[in-house]
Amino acid sequence: MEVEFTARQVRISKALRTQAEEGMERIARHVGRTARASITFGAQRHVQIAEVTIQARLQTIAATGKADTLDAALRQALAHAELQARRHRDRRMESKRLPKEEKVLTAPPVARPKSRAAQPAVDENGKPARPAVSKARTTIAVHSFPARTAVVEPHILKSGEAIALKPMTIEEAVKDAEFRDRDLLIFRDPAGDTYVLHRRRDGQMELVEIP
């Protein structure tokens, strides 16, 4: 995976770069080797910040770590990014699973042995008996149904988890949802408009504006 490093008012040591490359190797197992990543190191007062952004073919991962040291902040950001990549991989594999096709079996016709030629049958009065009507051969279709129907239970969220308490821009809302690993976030922008940000099954974030 191609990784781009950016330093803002901090110095990137060789050990920090090695730690970042090892973490990207673990994440590449989930998102693919063709993904591109960028890691930005910075400091805000006494807090060290590491921001990880990964652009994959079907997913964009954004994770932020804050700690007293750069290596601890990087370790936190990499762990959060790896968790997002693993969950996206599991959702993609789950969506690819299809129900088993209905099995249709055809019963083979029953072969009956041919009887030898015999004299025409007669009844008690000496008249020829009516020939027996042969039954037509049919095929039987056997259907198999699943043992039980899968029921998807609704996922209930508390209001404190799905609603942002302070106004934020759309970019800040996307980063906040990725940082807290939320699939649903309701927030207001600085102008007072209400939006709903949720993650679709393909991993892409969709924004819905509430009039």
LINJO-V269700 format. One record per pair of residues at least 24 apart in sequence whose C-alpha atoms are under 6 Angstrom apart, sorted by the first residue. I is the first residue (numbers start at 1). J is the second residue. Records with the same first field share a line. If there is no record, write none. Layout:
I->J  J
This chain:
1->33  35
2->36
3->37  38
4->38
5->38  39  40
6->40
7->40  41
8->42
10->42
27->82
30->85
49->73
50->74
59->203
63->179
103->143  144
104->141  142  143
105->141  142
106->139  140  141
107->139  140
162->186
163->187
